[in-house]
Every structure is written in structure tokens, then in C-alpha cells.
């Protein structure tokens, strides 16, 4: 995973698999940046992601809760059909903006 800050946007490029093995570093890295920077939006980049389990859903919901307390938003880009299905089944698509990127 990779963290990048552009103005007040935190972009998190997610790994190939988002499961309980790698959720800790994603949460810790994002939360540390949120505490240190004036972030208004988190963008999760799924361009490399093939798999996400319930731990990954928890990471996204947790970051949504953290940033929405301060009026921020969470977005997602480059979702595969599989990841879109997980978003729809879990209700993530109701709280996270999904953008089509060419």
C-alpha cells in the first residue's frame, strides 16, 4: 500500500489483497496522517486490488467514521466488478462515493 497527500486529499493505493493480515498497517497509516494533516477527503485506489474480506470493509468503514466526524468524505476509484459487488452487498456504496476514472 502507498499513501499520498495532494492538498487536503489522502490517496491510499491499496494492495492486491485486503484481509486481516494487512489491515493493521492501512488503518494505522491512514489514522496517523489524519491526526497530523488537515485531510478533507480519503480516496481509496483499488486499481491493484483483487480481493477484500470483511476486515477490509471494516477498514473502510472505520476511516469513514473518523473523517466524517470532521465533515470529510471518503471516495473509491478503480473498483473491479468483484469489489463493486462487495460494496453493494455490504452497503459501502451508500457511504462511500464511487468515481469512474478513465
TORTIVEX-171146 format. One line per field, with one value per residue: residue in one letter; x, y, z of N, C-alpha, C in turn; residue number from 1. Coordinates in Angstrom, 1 decimal. Layout:
<rs>
rest	c(a; ...)
n.c1	c(X; ...)
n.c2	c(Y; ...)
n.c3	c(Z; ...)
ca.c1	c(X; ...)
ca.c2	c(Y; ...)
ca.c3	c(Z; ...)
c.c1	c(X; ...)
c.c2	c(Y; ...)
c.c3	c(Z; ...)
nr	c(NUM; ...)
</rs>
This chain:
<rs>
rest	c(x; x; x; x; x; x; x; x; x; x; x; x; x; x; x; x; x; x; x; x; x; x; x; x; x; x; x; x; x; x; x; x; x; x; x; x; x; x; x; x; x; x; x; x; x; x; x; x; x; x; x; x; x; x; x; x; x; x; x; x; x; x; x; x; x; x; x; x; x; x; x; x; x; x; x; x; x; x; x; x; x; x; x; x; x; x; x; x; x; x; x; x; x; x; x; x; x; x; x; x; x; x)
n.c1	c(0.8; 0.3; 0.7; -0.4; -0.4; -2.3; -2.8; -5.5; -6.3; -6.1; -4.7; -5.0; -3.4; -4.3; -3.3; -2.9; -4.5; -6.9; -7.0; -7.2; -4.5; -3.2; -4.6; -4.1; -1.7; -2.7; -4.9; -3.5; -1.6; -3.3; -4.8; -2.8; -1.9; -4.3; -4.4; -2.3; -2.4; -4.4; -6.8; -9.4; -10.6; -10.6; -9.3; -9.7; -7.8; -8.4; -7.0; -5.1; -6.2; -7.6; -9.0; -11.0; -11.9; -14.1; -12.6; -11.3; -13.6; -14.2; -12.0; -12.5; -15.0; -14.3; -12.4; -14.1; -15.9; -14.1; -13.2; -15.6; -16.7; -15.5; -16.6; -15.5; -15.1; -15.3; -14.0; -13.9; -11.9; -11.3; -12.6; -13.0; -15.3; -15.8; -15.0; -16.9; -19.2; -18.9; -19.0; -21.7; -23.1; -22.4; -23.2; -21.4; -21.4; -23.3; -22.2; -19.8; -18.3; -18.3; -16.1; -15.8; -13.0; -11.0)
n.c2	c(-1.2; 2.3; 5.7; 8.9; 12.4; 15.0; 18.2; 18.7; 16.0; 12.6; 10.0; 6.6; 3.9; 0.8; -2.6; -5.8; -7.8; -7.3; -8.0; -9.6; -9.7; -7.5; -5.3; -3.8; -2.1; -0.4; 0.9; 2.1; 3.7; 5.5; 6.6; 7.9; 9.9; 11.3; 12.5; 14.2; 15.8; 18.2; 16.8; 16.4; 14.7; 11.2; 9.0; 5.9; 3.8; 1.3; 0.0; -2.0; -4.0; -7.2; -8.7; -8.5; -8.9; -9.1; -7.8; -5.8; -4.3; -3.3; -1.6; 0.4; 1.4; 2.3; 4.3; 6.0; 6.7; 8.1; 10.3; 11.5; 12.7; 15.1; 16.4; 15.5; 13.4; 10.1; 8.4; 6.2; 4.6; 3.0; 0.4; -3.0; -5.4; -7.4; -6.2; -4.1; -5.5; -6.4; -4.0; -3.2; -5.4; -5.1; -2.6; -0.5; 1.2; 3.0; 4.9; 5.6; 7.4; 6.5; 6.7; 6.9; 6.4; 7.1)
n.c3	c(0.0; -0.4; 0.5; -0.3; -0.3; -1.6; -1.6; 0.4; 0.3; 1.0; -0.6; -0.8; -2.0; -2.4; -1.5; -3.4; -2.1; 0.5; 3.6; 6.9; 7.4; 6.4; 7.1; 9.5; 9.1; 7.1; 8.4; 10.6; 9.3; 7.8; 9.9; 11.4; 9.5; 9.3; 11.8; 11.8; 9.6; 7.7; 6.5; 4.1; 2.5; 1.8; -0.5; -1.7; -3.6; -5.7; -7.8; -7.9; -6.5; -5.9; -4.1; -1.2; 2.1; 5.0; 6.9; 5.4; 4.7; 7.2; 7.6; 5.7; 6.6; 9.2; 8.6; 7.3; 9.4; 11.0; 9.5; 8.7; 11.0; 11.1; 8.9; 6.6; 3.6; 2.0; -0.7; -3.6; -6.1; -9.3; -9.0; -9.3; -10.9; -9.0; -6.6; -6.6; -6.3; -3.7; -2.4; -2.9; -1.7; 1.0; 1.6; 1.5; -0.7; -0.1; 1.6; 0.7; -1.8; -5.2; -7.9; -11.4; -13.3; -16.0)
ca.c1	c(0.0; 1.0; -0.1; 0.0; -1.3; -2.4; -3.5; -6.2; -6.8; -5.3; -4.9; -4.4; -3.3; -4.4; -2.6; -3.7; -5.5; -7.1; -7.6; -6.8; -3.1; -2.6; -5.5; -3.5; -0.9; -3.6; -5.6; -2.5; -1.0; -4.3; -5.1; -1.7; -2.0; -5.5; -4.1; -1.2; -2.7; -5.8; -7.4; -10.9; -11.2; -9.8; -9.6; -9.1; -7.5; -8.5; -6.5; -4.3; -6.9; -8.4; -9.7; -11.3; -12.8; -14.8; -11.6; -11.2; -14.8; -14.0; -11.0; -13.1; -16.0; -13.6; -11.9; -15.3; -16.3; -13.0; -13.2; -17.0; -16.8; -15.0; -17.1; -14.8; -15.7; -14.5; -14.2; -13.2; -11.7; -10.8; -13.2; -13.3; -16.6; -15.8; -15.0; -18.2; -20.2; -18.7; -19.5; -23.1; -23.6; -22.1; -23.7; -20.4; -21.8; -24.2; -21.5; -18.5; -18.5; -17.5; -15.9; -15.3; -11.8; -10.5)
ca.c2	c(0.0; 3.5; 6.8; 10.1; 13.5; 16.1; 19.3; 18.1; 14.7; 11.5; 8.9; 5.3; 2.9; -0.5; -3.8; -6.8; -8.4; -6.5; -9.0; -9.3; -9.7; -6.2; -4.2; -3.0; -1.0; 0.5; 1.7; 2.9; 4.7; 6.5; 7.4; 8.8; 11.0; 12.1; 13.2; 15.1; 16.7; 18.7; 16.0; 16.6; 13.5; 10.0; 8.3; 4.6; 3.4; -0.2; -0.4; -3.2; -4.9; -8.3; -9.4; -7.8; -9.6; -8.3; -6.9; -4.6; -3.5; -2.6; -0.5; 1.5; 2.0; 3.0; 5.6; 6.9; 7.3; 9.0; 11.6; 12.2; 13.5; 16.5; 16.9; 14.9; 12.4; 9.0; 8.0; 5.0; 4.6; 1.8; -0.8; -4.1; -5.9; -8.2; -5.2; -3.4; -6.4; -6.4; -2.7; -3.3; -6.3; -4.6; -1.2; 0.6; 2.1; 4.1; 5.8; 5.9; 7.8; 5.7; 7.5; 6.2; 7.0; 6.5)
ca.c3	c(0.0; -0.6; 1.0; -1.0; 0.0; -2.6; -0.9; 1.5; -0.1; 1.2; -1.5; -0.3; -3.0; -1.7; -2.0; -4.1; -1.2; 1.7; 4.5; 8.2; 7.5; 6.1; 7.5; 10.5; 8.6; 6.4; 9.5; 11.4; 8.4; 7.5; 11.1; 11.7; 8.6; 9.6; 13.0; 11.5; 8.4; 7.5; 5.3; 3.9; 1.7; 1.6; -1.8; -1.8; -5.0; -5.8; -9.1; -7.8; -5.6; -6.5; -3.1; 0.0; 3.0; 6.0; 7.6; 4.5; 4.9; 8.5; 7.4; 5.0; 7.5; 10.3; 8.1; 7.0; 10.7; 11.5; 8.7; 8.6; 12.2; 10.8; 7.7; 5.4; 2.8; 1.6; -2.1; -4.1; -7.6; -9.9; -8.5; -10.3; -10.7; -7.8; -5.5; -6.7; -5.7; -2.2; -1.9; -3.0; -0.7; 2.3; 1.9; 1.4; -1.8; 0.5; 2.4; 0.0; -3.2; -6.2; -9.1; -12.6; -13.7; -17.2)
c.c1	c(0.9; 0.1; 0.5; -1.0; -1.2; -3.4; -4.2; -6.8; -5.7; -5.7; -4.2; -4.5; -3.2; -3.7; -3.5; -4.8; -5.6; -7.8; -7.0; -5.3; -2.5; -3.5; -4.9; -2.6; -1.7; -4.3; -4.6; -1.9; -2.0; -4.6; -4.0; -1.7; -3.1; -5.2; -3.1; -1.5; -4.1; -6.4; -8.9; -11.5; -10.1; -10.3; -8.9; -9.0; -7.4; -7.9; -5.7; -5.0; -7.8; -9.3; -9.9; -12.2; -13.4; -13.8; -11.4; -12.4; -14.7; -13.1; -11.7; -14.2; -15.3; -13.0; -13.0; -15.8; -15.3; -13.1; -14.5; -17.3; -16.4; -15.5; -16.4; -15.6; -14.7; -14.9; -13.5; -13.1; -11.2; -11.3; -13.5; -14.8; -16.8; -15.9; -16.3; -19.3; -20.1; -19.2; -21.0; -23.7; -23.5; -22.7; -22.7; -20.7; -22.8; -23.5; -20.2; -18.8; -17.7; -17.4; -15.3; -14.1; -11.3; -9.1)
c.c2	c(1.2; 4.7; 8.0; 11.2; 14.6; 17.1; 18.7; 16.8; 13.7; 10.4; 7.6; 4.3; 1.5; -1.6; -4.8; -7.4; -7.5; -7.5; -8.7; -9.2; -8.3; -5.0; -3.2; -1.9; 0.0; 1.5; 2.6; 4.0; 5.8; 7.3; 8.3; 10.1; 11.9; 13.0; 14.4; 16.2; 17.2; 18.0; 16.2; 15.4; 12.4; 9.3; 7.0; 4.1; 1.9; -0.7; -1.7; -4.3; -5.9; -8.9; -8.5; -8.6; -8.6; -7.4; -5.6; -3.7; -2.7; -1.5; 0.7; 2.2; 2.8; 4.3; 6.6; 7.5; 8.3; 10.4; 12.3; 13.0; 14.9; 17.0; 16.4; 13.8; 11.3; 8.6; 6.8; 5.1; 3.3; 0.5; -1.8; -4.6; -6.7; -7.2; -4.4; -4.2; -6.4; -5.1; -2.7; -4.2; -5.8; -3.3; -0.1; 1.6; 3.2; 5.1; 6.3; 6.3; 7.0; 6.5; 6.6; 7.0; 6.3; 6.4)
c.c3	c(0.0; -0.2; 0.2; -0.5; -1.1; -2.0; 0.3; 1.3; 0.2; 0.2; -1.0; -1.5; -2.3; -2.3; -2.8; -3.3; 0.1; 2.6; 5.9; 8.4; 7.3; 6.4; 8.6; 10.0; 7.8; 7.4; 10.2; 10.5; 8.1; 8.7; 11.5; 10.8; 9.0; 10.9; 12.7; 10.5; 8.4; 6.3; 5.3; 3.2; 1.7; 0.4; -1.7; -3.2; -5.0; -7.1; -9.0; -7.0; -6.3; -5.4; -1.9; 0.9; 4.0; 6.8; 6.7; 4.6; 6.2; 8.4; 6.8; 5.9; 8.6; 9.8; 7.8; 8.3; 11.2; 10.8; 8.7; 9.9; 12.0; 9.5; 6.4; 4.7; 2.4; 0.2; -2.5; -5.6; -8.0; -9.3; -9.6; -10.0; -9.4; -6.6; -5.5; -6.0; -4.2; -1.7; -1.9; -1.9; 0.7; 2.7; 1.8; 0.4; -1.3; 1.2; 1.7; -1.4; -4.1; -7.5; -10.2; -13.1; -15.0; -17.2)
nr	c(1; 2; 3; 4; 5; 6; 7; 8; 9; 10; 11; 12; 13; 14; 15; 16; 17; 18; 19; 20; 21; 22; 23; 24; 25; 26; 27; 28; 29; 30; 31; 32; 33; 34; 35; 36; 37; 38; 39; 40; 41; 42; 43; 44; 45; 46; 47; 48; 49; 50; 51; 52; 53; 54; 55; 56; 57; 58; 59; 60; 61; 62; 63; 64; 65; 66; 67; 68; 69; 70; 71; 72; 73; 74; 75; 76; 77; 78; 79; 80; 81; 82; 83; 84; 85; 86; 87; 88; 89; 90; 91; 92; 93; 94; 95; 96; 97; 98; 99; 100; 101; 102)
</rs>
